[in-house]
Every structure is written in structure tokens, then in C-alpha cells.
């Protein structure tokens, strides 16, 4: 997968050198480049923002540097890309609190693409004409991390990149660890424990030491269901939409006070 990030704070993306993502880059599974938007300005002050048309608070990012930055990215599409079945254009992701909510399903969807580009806005956002113009040349999606406001798109780009890259084959060493985690199959992850068996008067649940694989699996499933019903009752409806719960599952949901 190729990933390009355009930002006025390239240093914000430094953590992408670390851990699993850094390793995926060094091994060639991910080709990631960070571009400084100010490199696409032509004035002495490398200006990227201006007052909002129509008035109001804050500043808006001017369209010209963004237009040139995106032209540059499109110009770097290797000419042999289409013939090897890969995309000649990136999917442009625009982090914004007014975007579509990012979730694990979208992470899987994006993990199936071969070229992502992030346009990280600051201030009150990017002149809308940039996105309209880009949409004529490539798929464009505004994405939001959730219902709160950050100062810019960089943290969101980091989050989306981490969520997507770890789904690429070969990035997470043990692919099984991707299966039962939170937000796969609509349920949250079960609680986990390790040694010592007793700590500050708290014991690891007995069933986990039983060596009884089926009982462990049942217990973990029940814990996922209980935890989801308690912490994220909104997810239970999506889970129920895909299955007919067993009598035991119904009982557990009732115990947790879940009411559809
Ligand atoms: Cl993607 N960007 C900004 N600036 N704020 C956010 C967000 C994104 N998601 C939630 N809040």
C-alpha cells in the first residue's frame, strides 16, 4: 500500500517511524511519504491560510497550495501502475469533524485499496473548492474520528493509518489476534489476564486456568456480550441484526439490563 500525507506539520507524523507501522515501512509493505504543504506555496511567507469569505472567526486554508500538492501527488503515479492492476489515483481522505464516522468497517475497506492520500487541514478547514476539484479526479472521502473537535487532521490521519495498516497482511505477526478484538463482529473484546494468578487479592478467573478450551471460549464470548451491553449498548443492535441469539445469550443480555 502507498500512503501520502499532506500537512503543514510534517513532524506531527513522526510516530509513523515507530513500532509496527515503522517496521511495515522498512519491510516495504507500506510506502509512506509525508509532504509539507508549504513546499507548494510561492510567496515569501509560505502562506497557506486567509480570512473566511463571508466573514467570521478563524482562518481558512487557501486552495492554491492544496491544488498544487494534489497535482504533484497525481503526477507521481508510476505509469506502469494501471497495468499491474493497481490504482493510478489515490483515494483522498480528508480528516474533518464533519466527515463520515471512521470505524473498523471503513478500516477494512481502506485496507483493500492500494493508494491512500490524506489532506490534513488546520484552522477552520480547507477551501471547499479543493475537495470539489479533487473529486473530479479521484475518490474523495471526508472522515471523522468521532463527535469531538481536534485542532487539525494530523491526529486523525495517524489514527486512520494505524487502524488500516495493521490490517494489511503481514503487518500484525499473529493474524489471529485480529479476529476477536474489539469491533470485530460488533462486540467489544473480552477482558484479558496474565501471571501472577493472584495479585493484590485479585485472582485470574478460574475458568482460564481450567485448560478447558470450549469453556474458555464460552466464557470469553459471554464476557464480550456483557461488556458490550454495559459499555456500548448501541452496538448490540448491530450484533443482533446479524444473528439469532441463543437462549443463553438472551439471558446474558437480560442480566445486563439490555432492552432493545
Ligand atoms: Cl478527522 N478532524 C478534526 N479536526 N477534528 C476531529 C476529527 C477530525 N474527528 C473528530 N474530531
Boltz pocket constraint, residues with backbone or C-beta under 6 A from the ligand:
constraints:
  - pocket:
      binder: B
      contacts: [[A, 94], [A, 95], [A, 96], [A, 97], [A, 99], [A, 121], [A, 143], [A, 144], [A, 145], [A, 146], [A, 147], [A, 148], [A, 149], [A, 150], [A, 151], [A, 152], [A, 153], [A, 156]]
      max_distance: 6.0
